[in-house]
Amino acid sequence: MQKSDAILERLLDLHPKIIDLSLDRMHDILQRLGNPEKNLPPVIHVAGTNGKGSTIAYLRSILEAANLSVHVYTSPHLVRFNERIRLGGKLINEDYLSELLEHCEQVNDGDPITYFEITTAAAFKAFADNPADVLILEVGLGGRLDATNVVDEPLASVITPVSFDHEQFLGSEIRHIAMEKANIAKKDAPLIIGKQLPDAGEQILKTANDKRANIISNWGYEIKEDGFSYEDEKGILNLSNPNLNGPHQISNAALAIATLRSQETLIIPEECYNQGISNANWPARMQNISKSRFGEILPEGSELWLDGGHNPAAGDVIASSFGDKRLILICGMMENKDTAGYLKPLAPLTDQLYGIHVDGEASHPATEIVKFAWSHNIKAETADNVLDAIQKIDADAPVTVVICGSLYLAGQVLRDNDLIPE
């Protein structure tokens, strides 16, 4: 165990709840830290349900292609906590992370504060103390009362597609969920909105207008045989297909491009857009791990994919990514997720599912995953873990296997295959 892990375990005990949406505690600790949120680089604030990570990956890659220094804040992490804080292109190192966490722990002086709030405060201090050209800031949950929503004048705000997730905190109505997320919009700041369900889109526009945000809508894209074209008032860009897998990634890439072309502070040469989307990387989102240790167990020519998506929209993404390919799923999901809704779009493509419990997490038992699968007429059985499931696959010909349903599960798979995010 590293020093930061021990500190993080202590921080978990500062509040009886993992999630307690409020900004009061956040404002208090930031004041004690000298208000680092007022000394950040220009901020691109990203909220939404699906595609946040991929959109951030494109933003970062394009900006770095333009030789700009980029800080990034994302959550959750997959294997190591330091994945959440990227300073000038590199993950925060262990010694500095431990120093920051200890400082915030001391400043907080035992007062109630959630894990996400105090670690976000530590990240803000790091971002304020280390100059950069831009900070890409991902919302943790929702938007209105999220700990990141303390930035008054962002360079731009982004809303990726909104869907159902975290209903126990954000409500079960899509309009309410959209309202929560759209409340990152700020007066006069550009707001760029990804493709939305009709009710979500209407609510986002209403909230954004109430906030008097500068809604950027004069952009679009067209899919071509060998890539896509992007168009706005500044002109047309002809672009290659994104590096990330799945047909939905063109939409995410276009959203990132629209965001960067909505502002004038950062200078980005046109060629950097194509270079950026062609080099973007985001682990555990439709990640091909066929050459990993687990992948080598499968018959020659097989494919092994890893995806951490965990809501019905994520199930749609996997289904659309493989066309009419037949799939074998290895699935583990948290107990608060809509497993039946997630599996529904995958049922027509799935020949076999292995249900597993995600070790050490509040996930569905393997038997429950199997029950959800059979409810959609998916042939299913339990497995002890991912490796056991792979070893149970009885095939002489190449197969396509997808490990799916949970970012926690994805992190364990990356760790077990020495595919640690960098």
Backbone torsions as a table, in degrees:
resi	resn	phi	psi	omega
1	MET	NA	132.1	177.3
2	GLN	-81.1	162.9	-178.1
3	LYS	-58.0	-41.1	-178.7
4	SER	-63.1	-32.1	179.6
5	ASP	-63.6	-41.0	179.1
6	ALA	-65.0	-40.2	178.1
7	ILE	-65.4	-43.8	-179.5
8	LEU	-61.9	-36.7	176.5
9	GLU	-62.9	-39.6	177.6
10	ARG	-65.7	-38.9	-178.1
11	LEU	-64.6	-28.5	178.2
12	LEU	-62.6	-25.0	-175.8
13	ASP	-88.0	1.0	-175.7
14	LEU	-78.5	-15.0	-179.0
15	HIS	-143.0	139.7	-177.8
16	PRO	-68.8	-16.2	-179.9
17	LYS	-114.4	145.5	173.1
18	ILE	-68.5	-42.0	-178.3
19	ILE	-125.8	127.4	177.3
20	ASP	-147.9	87.7	-168.7
21	LEU	-65.4	118.7	179.6
22	SER	-171.1	154.6	175.6
23	LEU	-107.0	-6.4	-175.8
24	ASP	-62.3	-49.2	-178.7
25	ARG	-64.9	-34.9	-179.6
26	MET	-66.2	-46.8	178.6
27	HIS	-60.5	-37.2	-178.5
28	ASP	-65.3	-49.4	-177.6
29	ILE	-70.1	-33.7	177.9
30	LEU	-65.0	-37.4	176.7
31	GLN	-63.2	-41.8	179.0
32	ARG	-64.7	-27.9	179.7
33	LEU	-87.3	1.2	-179.6
34	GLY	90.7	20.7	178.0
35	ASN	55.7	60.2	177.9
36	PRO	-62.7	-24.8	-179.3
37	GLU	-63.6	-15.6	178.6
38	LYS	-91.8	-1.1	-177.5
39	ASN	-128.1	31.0	-179.3
40	LEU	-85.0	159.0	167.2
41	PRO	-62.3	168.5	175.5
42	PRO	-52.1	133.6	-170.2
43	VAL	-107.8	131.8	166.1
44	ILE	-105.9	113.8	-172.9
45	HIS	-101.0	126.5	-171.8
46	VAL	-122.3	120.9	174.8
47	ALA	-123.9	172.0	179.7
48	GLY	140.3	-177.1	179.1
49	THR	-107.0	-51.3	-177.7
50	ASN	-117.3	140.1	174.4
51	GLY	89.0	3.2	179.6
52	LYS	-60.3	-51.1	-176.3
53	GLY	-61.9	-42.8	-180.0
54	SER	-66.3	-42.9	178.1
55	THR	-60.9	-42.0	177.3
56	ILE	-63.8	-39.0	178.3
57	ALA	-61.1	-40.7	177.0
58	TYR	-67.9	-43.3	178.3
59	LEU	-56.9	-50.3	-178.5
60	ARG	-61.1	-46.6	-175.9
61	SER	-64.5	-40.7	178.1
62	ILE	-65.1	-45.8	-179.1
63	LEU	-63.2	-40.9	178.9
64	GLU	-70.7	-30.1	174.4
65	ALA	-63.7	-26.7	177.5
66	ALA	-88.3	12.5	177.9
67	ASN	62.5	32.7	175.6
68	LEU	-96.8	149.5	178.0
69	SER	-86.8	124.1	-169.2
70	VAL	-124.1	123.2	166.8
71	HIS	-92.1	147.3	178.4
72	VAL	-139.4	136.6	173.7
73	TYR	-124.1	121.1	-179.8
74	THR	-136.5	165.0	174.6
75	SER	-160.0	156.8	-7.3
76	PRO	-78.0	177.1	173.3
77	HIS	-87.2	163.7	-179.7
78	LEU	-95.6	-48.0	-176.7
79	VAL	-122.6	-49.0	-177.1
80	ARG	-124.3	143.7	-177.5
81	PHE	-58.7	-33.9	-174.2
82	ASN	-64.6	-11.1	173.7
83	GLU	-61.0	-22.2	-176.0
84	ARG	-74.2	-23.8	-172.7
85	ILE	-122.8	111.6	178.7
86	ARG	-113.6	121.5	-178.1
87	LEU	-109.6	114.7	178.1
88	GLY	54.7	35.5	176.1
89	GLY	98.5	-11.1	-177.7
90	LYS	-121.9	145.2	176.4
91	LEU	-63.5	142.1	-179.3
92	ILE	-58.1	138.1	-177.8
93	ASN	-81.2	161.6	-172.4
94	GLU	-61.1	-45.0	-176.7
95	ASP	-63.5	-45.0	-179.1
96	TYR	-67.1	-41.0	178.2
97	LEU	-59.5	-46.5	179.3
98	SER	-61.9	-41.3	178.6
99	GLU	-61.2	-44.4	179.8
100	LEU	-64.6	-45.8	-178.0
101	LEU	-63.7	-42.9	178.1
102	GLU	-62.7	-40.9	179.7
103	HIS	-62.6	-44.8	179.9
104	CYS	-66.3	-37.0	176.8
105	GLU	-60.9	-44.2	-179.5
106	GLN	-67.4	-43.5	-179.6
107	VAL	-64.3	-37.4	-179.9
108	ASN	-69.2	-29.7	172.4
109	ASP	57.0	40.6	173.6
110	GLY	80.6	1.3	179.8
111	ASP	-69.4	151.4	178.5
112	PRO	-59.7	128.6	176.6
113	ILE	-161.7	141.6	-178.3
114	THR	-76.7	160.9	178.9
115	TYR	-56.6	-45.9	-177.7
116	PHE	-67.4	-37.3	-179.6
117	GLU	-64.7	-48.9	-175.4
118	ILE	-72.1	-33.3	177.3
119	THR	-74.0	-31.3	174.5
120	THR	-67.6	-39.3	176.2
121	ALA	-60.9	-41.3	177.1
122	ALA	-61.8	-41.4	178.4
123	ALA	-63.2	-43.3	179.0
124	PHE	-59.9	-40.0	178.2
125	LYS	-63.6	-42.3	178.0
126	ALA	-61.5	-43.6	-178.5
127	PHE	-66.8	-36.8	179.6
128	ALA	-72.3	-33.5	-175.7
129	ASP	-83.8	-10.5	-178.3
130	ASN	-123.8	107.2	-176.0
131	PRO	-58.9	145.9	175.3
132	ALA	-156.9	168.4	179.4
133	ASP	-79.5	-27.5	-173.1
134	VAL	-161.8	151.5	174.1
135	LEU	-123.2	124.0	173.1
136	ILE	-97.0	119.0	-169.3
137	LEU	-119.4	114.9	-179.6
138	GLU	-93.2	132.4	172.8
139	VAL	-63.8	141.1	177.8
140	GLY	-79.0	-52.9	-178.8
141	LEU	-152.8	126.6	-179.5
142	GLY	74.0	-116.6	-178.7
143	GLY	171.3	-53.7	-173.7
144	ARG	-56.9	-47.6	-178.0
145	LEU	-111.8	16.7	178.3
146	ASP	-72.2	146.7	-176.2
147	ALA	-60.6	-21.9	179.1
148	THR	-79.7	-12.6	-171.8
149	ASN	-85.4	53.1	178.2
150	VAL	-120.8	8.9	179.1
151	VAL	-93.8	116.8	-172.8
152	ASP	-81.9	-30.7	-174.3
153	GLU	-133.1	73.5	179.1
154	PRO	-69.1	155.3	172.7
155	LEU	-64.1	-38.8	177.1
156	ALA	-162.7	153.5	173.5
157	SER	-119.7	145.9	-174.7
158	VAL	-131.3	135.1	172.9
159	ILE	-118.9	108.4	175.9
160	THR	-77.0	174.5	-178.2
161	PRO	-52.4	133.6	-178.7
162	VAL	-100.7	132.6	179.1
163	SER	-141.2	-172.3	-179.7
164	PHE	-83.1	126.2	174.9
165	ASP	-172.1	150.5	179.8
166	HIS	53.9	40.5	-177.1
167	GLU	-60.8	-27.4	-178.4
168	GLN	-66.5	-18.1	178.3
169	PHE	-109.7	-31.1	-172.6
170	LEU	-108.2	-4.6	-179.5
171	GLY	95.7	166.0	-175.3
172	SER	-102.7	1.4	177.9
173	GLU	-100.7	131.1	-176.1
174	ILE	-61.2	-33.4	178.6
175	ARG	-65.2	-38.9	-179.7
176	HIS	-69.8	-41.0	177.2
177	ILE	-60.7	-43.9	179.4
178	ALA	-63.5	-38.7	178.5
179	MET	-62.4	-44.8	179.7
180	GLU	-57.9	-45.2	-176.6
181	LYS	-72.5	-37.2	-177.7
182	ALA	-70.1	-12.2	-178.6
183	ASN	-76.2	7.1	167.1
184	ILE	-81.5	-10.9	179.3
185	ALA	-62.0	141.4	-179.0
186	LYS	-127.1	152.6	-178.8
187	LYS	-54.8	126.8	175.2
188	ASP	70.9	-9.5	-180.0
189	ALA	-80.5	141.5	177.1
190	PRO	-57.9	134.9	174.0
191	LEU	-122.3	121.1	-178.1
192	ILE	-112.6	127.3	-170.0
193	ILE	-116.6	125.7	176.3
194	GLY	-75.1	177.3	-179.4
195	LYS	-62.0	131.3	-173.2
196	GLN	-129.1	155.1	165.3
197	LEU	-61.3	148.4	-173.5
198	PRO	-52.3	-49.6	-178.0
199	ASP	-64.7	-38.6	178.4
200	ALA	-65.6	-43.2	-179.6
201	GLY	-62.3	-42.0	179.2
202	GLU	-62.9	-42.0	-178.4
203	GLN	-69.4	-38.9	177.9
204	ILE	-60.6	-44.6	179.5
205	LEU	-63.5	-41.1	179.1
206	LYS	-62.1	-47.8	-179.5
207	THR	-63.5	-42.7	-179.1
208	ALA	-63.8	-39.5	177.4
209	ASN	-67.2	-38.9	176.3
210	ASP	-61.1	-34.7	179.5
211	LYS	-81.8	-8.2	-178.4
212	ARG	61.0	38.5	175.6
213	ALA	-75.0	160.3	177.5
214	ASN	-92.7	92.8	-175.2
215	ILE	-74.8	123.5	-179.8
216	ILE	-98.1	110.2	-175.3
217	SER	-125.7	-5.7	-173.9
218	ASN	-89.8	55.4	177.4
219	TRP	-144.8	158.8	179.3
220	GLY	-168.9	174.9	-179.7
221	TYR	-145.1	159.6	178.8
222	GLU	-135.9	128.3	-179.2
223	ILE	-77.7	131.7	178.4
224	LYS	-114.7	174.2	-179.0
225	GLU	-63.2	-37.8	-174.6
226	ASP	-114.6	23.0	-179.1
227	GLY	153.8	-137.4	177.9
228	PHE	-157.3	161.6	174.0
229	SER	-113.2	144.4	178.1
230	TYR	-119.1	138.8	-178.6
231	GLU	-139.0	136.3	169.5
232	ASP	-147.3	-169.3	-175.7
233	GLU	-66.4	-15.9	178.1
234	LYS	-85.9	-9.5	178.0
235	GLY	130.8	-167.6	-175.8
236	ILE	-112.1	137.2	172.4
237	LEU	-115.9	129.0	173.7
238	ASN	-100.3	121.5	-165.9
239	LEU	-127.7	152.2	174.5
240	SER	-75.9	168.5	174.1
241	ASN	-64.9	145.4	178.2
242	PRO	-62.1	158.0	178.7
243	ASN	-72.6	-29.6	-179.8
244	LEU	-76.6	149.0	-171.3
245	ASN	-87.8	145.9	176.5
246	GLY	113.7	140.9	-178.9
247	PRO	-62.8	-25.8	179.7
248	HIS	-68.6	-14.8	-175.2
249	GLN	-70.9	-22.7	175.2
250	ILE	-64.4	-41.1	178.0
251	SER	-62.8	-42.7	178.5
252	ASN	-64.5	-42.1	179.5
253	ALA	-64.0	-42.4	179.0
254	ALA	-62.9	-38.2	178.1
255	LEU	-62.5	-41.9	177.7
256	ALA	-63.5	-42.6	179.8
257	ILE	-63.7	-44.7	179.1
258	ALA	-59.4	-38.7	179.8
259	THR	-62.1	-48.7	-176.0
260	LEU	-70.5	-29.9	179.3
261	ARG	-85.1	-2.0	178.1
262	SER	-87.2	-7.1	-175.1
263	GLN	-122.1	162.7	-177.3
264	GLU	-118.8	-3.3	-175.7
265	THR	-72.6	-42.7	-177.0
266	LEU	-98.9	126.6	-178.7
267	ILE	-91.3	119.2	-176.4
268	ILE	-126.4	108.4	176.4
269	PRO	-58.9	147.7	-175.1
270	GLU	-57.2	-38.3	-176.6
271	GLU	-65.4	-18.8	-178.1
272	CYS	-72.5	-23.2	179.0
273	TYR	-66.3	-47.9	179.7
274	ASN	-67.1	-42.0	179.0
275	GLN	-60.9	-41.5	-177.5
276	GLY	-66.3	-48.7	-177.3
277	ILE	-70.6	-23.1	178.9
278	SER	-78.3	-17.2	-177.2
279	ASN	-114.0	-0.6	-175.4
280	ALA	-62.4	146.5	179.6
281	ASN	-137.8	136.0	176.8
282	TRP	-148.6	104.8	-173.5
283	PRO	-63.5	149.6	172.0
284	ALA	68.5	16.6	171.5
285	ARG	-120.5	101.0	-175.1
286	MET	47.8	52.5	-178.5
287	GLN	-93.7	125.5	177.8
288	ASN	-81.3	112.9	179.4
289	ILE	-117.7	33.7	-177.5
290	SER	-60.3	-28.9	-177.8
291	LYS	-91.5	9.2	179.4
292	SER	-78.7	175.1	177.8
293	ARG	-59.0	-42.8	178.4
294	PHE	-66.9	-39.8	-178.3
295	GLY	-64.0	-33.4	-178.2
296	GLU	-70.2	-12.7	177.2
297	ILE	-75.6	-27.8	-176.5
298	LEU	-73.8	161.1	177.6
299	PRO	-55.6	148.4	-179.2
300	GLU	-55.7	135.4	-178.7
301	GLY	90.6	-2.6	179.6
302	SER	-75.0	163.1	174.9
303	GLU	-119.0	137.9	174.4
304	LEU	-124.3	122.7	-176.9
305	TRP	-119.3	152.9	-179.9
306	LEU	-129.1	126.7	178.0
307	ASP	-142.4	128.3	-177.1
308	GLY	-92.8	3.4	178.6
309	GLY	-58.6	148.6	-169.1
310	HIS	-146.9	23.5	174.8
311	ASN	-134.2	172.0	-177.0
312	PRO	-54.9	-36.9	178.2
313	ALA	-63.1	-35.1	177.8
314	ALA	-67.9	-35.2	174.3
315	GLY	-62.6	-40.3	175.9
316	ASP	-59.9	-40.6	-178.5
317	VAL	-62.2	-46.2	179.3
318	ILE	-62.2	-45.0	-179.2
319	ALA	-59.4	-43.0	-178.9
320	SER	-72.9	-22.4	-177.1
321	SER	-75.4	-25.2	-173.8
322	PHE	-107.8	0.6	176.9
323	GLY	59.4	-122.8	-178.7
324	ASP	-103.9	17.1	175.6
325	LYS	-64.4	145.5	175.0
326	ARG	-86.5	137.9	-171.9
327	LEU	-120.2	150.7	164.1
328	ILE	-115.3	125.1	-177.7
329	LEU	-105.2	138.4	168.2
330	ILE	-115.5	109.2	-164.9
331	CYS	-124.2	130.6	169.6
332	GLY	-135.3	137.4	-176.3
333	MET	-141.4	147.8	176.2
334	MET	-64.8	150.7	-173.9
335	GLU	-68.4	-15.9	179.3
336	ASN	-96.1	12.3	-179.3
337	LYS	-102.5	155.0	-179.4
338	ASP	-82.7	81.7	-174.9
339	THR	-65.9	-42.4	179.6
340	ALA	-61.7	-43.0	178.1
341	GLY	-65.2	-36.2	178.9
342	TYR	-65.0	-41.7	-174.8
343	LEU	-80.0	-20.3	-174.3
344	LYS	-54.4	-50.9	-179.0
345	PRO	-70.3	-17.8	-178.8
346	LEU	-86.6	-17.6	-174.4
347	ALA	-55.3	-45.3	-177.5
348	PRO	-64.6	-18.8	-176.3
349	LEU	-101.9	-9.3	-167.4
350	THR	-99.8	123.3	176.6
351	ASP	-88.0	-30.0	-175.9
352	GLN	-156.4	142.0	174.5
353	LEU	-128.9	138.2	172.1
354	TYR	-112.7	117.4	179.0
355	GLY	-89.7	133.9	179.8
356	ILE	-132.8	154.7	169.9
357	HIS	-88.1	136.0	178.7
358	VAL	-81.1	112.9	-172.3
359	ASP	-57.7	129.7	175.0
360	GLY	78.9	5.4	-177.0
361	GLU	-123.3	161.9	178.5
362	ALA	-80.9	70.1	-176.7
363	SER	-108.1	164.0	174.1
364	HIS	-59.5	142.4	168.6
365	PRO	-60.3	153.5	179.7
366	ALA	-56.2	-36.3	-179.3
367	THR	-64.1	-33.9	178.4
368	GLU	-69.9	-41.1	176.2
369	ILE	-58.0	-42.9	179.6
370	VAL	-63.0	-41.0	178.3
371	LYS	-62.0	-43.4	177.6
372	PHE	-60.5	-40.3	-179.7
373	ALA	-64.6	-48.0	-180.0
374	TRP	-62.5	-28.5	178.4
375	SER	-64.8	-19.8	174.9
376	HIS	-106.3	17.7	179.2
377	ASN	61.8	32.0	173.5
378	ILE	-94.4	124.4	175.9
379	LYS	-62.1	126.7	-171.2
380	ALA	-148.3	152.6	172.6
381	GLU	-151.4	165.0	-179.1
382	THR	-85.9	159.0	171.6
383	ALA	-140.2	154.2	-178.2
384	ASP	-69.9	-33.5	-177.8
385	ASN	-167.1	-177.0	-177.2
386	VAL	-63.9	-45.4	-179.1
387	LEU	-60.9	-43.0	177.9
388	ASP	-60.4	-41.7	179.4
389	ALA	-62.8	-44.7	179.9
390	ILE	-62.0	-40.7	-179.7
391	GLN	-69.7	-21.7	177.8
392	LYS	-79.8	-16.0	-178.2
393	ILE	-67.7	115.5	-176.9
394	ASP	-103.4	94.8	-176.8
395	ALA	-145.0	138.7	175.3
396	ASP	-96.8	-23.9	-179.1
397	ALA	-104.3	164.2	178.4
398	PRO	-57.7	143.4	178.2
399	VAL	-129.5	162.4	175.0
400	THR	-114.7	115.3	-174.7
401	VAL	-115.3	135.0	178.4
402	VAL	-123.0	118.7	171.9
403	ILE	-88.0	124.0	-165.7
404	CYS	-152.6	169.0	167.9
405	GLY	106.9	-12.7	-174.8
406	SER	-162.2	134.4	173.0
407	LEU	-68.5	-31.2	176.9
408	TYR	-64.1	-44.2	176.4
409	LEU	-62.8	-43.2	179.7
410	ALA	-59.9	-41.6	178.5
411	GLY	-61.6	-40.6	178.6
412	GLN	-64.8	-38.9	179.0
413	VAL	-66.0	-43.1	177.6
414	LEU	-61.4	-43.2	178.4
415	ARG	-62.2	-45.3	-176.1
416	ASP	-68.2	-18.5	-179.7
417	ASN	-109.5	13.5	179.9
418	ASP	55.3	38.8	177.4
419	LEU	-109.3	59.9	-174.6
420	ILE	-74.9	126.2	178.4
421	PRO	-58.3	140.3	-179.6
422	GLU	-122.9	NA	NA
